[in-house]
Amino acid sequence: MGQGIARDAIVVQTVGEVLDGAREYARRQIAAFARRLREPLTSARLKLTVLTRPSVPWPALVQANLVLDGQPIRAQVAARFVQEASRYVRARLGAQVARLASPNVPRAWPAEGGSRIVPVPRPVGQREIARCKCHPLEECTPDRAALVMDVMDYDFHLFVDAETGQDSVIYRVGPTGYRLARVSRVAPPSAPTSVPLTINVHPVPELTPEQAVQRLDATELPFRFFRDTATGRGAVLYRRYDGHYGLIAPERDGG
């Protein structure tokens, strides 16, 4: 077993009215999880959020960001109470570790325990791009992109396809399937993949971020993959838990 991590070394951030007992309960869950690991847990951060809107069915959100022997893993769960969400996060993290140990075995989806994050209902006219994350994209295979998506508990993952050099996104379809979309090419990868993979055959639209917002406003889909008219690069606009939008895009040349 791993050496674990000291309970007071687990960083906890809270948003909203999170009781002291709930915060300590969440910290204990992660400390207990760490003690059962084979590899050392070198970093652990928790974000606990309690929403007060009566229209939100799962007001308690727990997000855990860990570094296990140099490998980031993440889990995010919504539930009725912080304590309940903390238990589900601990179980979800166990599934992430198992996925790392067997990278050729797809993780079941949706994950058991807790609820996926349901965005706060927000009228269309009040939504805006609240956060833009621009960072270098990893160049990798679809298998590697699927693994990163799973162990980070993402709904999609933006990356550069190693075979074509194209900005691409991978996302889940059904309980075990994955789908790959590239900015232009619709041919399947030339090499076989470990995960069951299908190819998006629909053209990826060329849009401005503002036009992507209009598309999501009209469809209520969880995200939109598009080619940014200003950069020619692939980008993803997605719905955040607060009802606004987030934008993920490649870092621009020179910064």
PyMOL commands that set and color helices and strands:
alter all, ss='L'
color gray80, all
select helices_A, chain A and resi 7-9+20-35+82-101+124-126+142-151+209-219
alter helices_A, ss='H'
color red, helices_A
select strands_A, chain A and resi 11-15+41-50+60-68+71-79+129-135+139-140+156-161+167-173+177-182+197-199+206-207+223-228+234-239+245-250
alter strands_A, ss='S'
color yellow, strands_A
deselect
rebuild
show_as cartoon
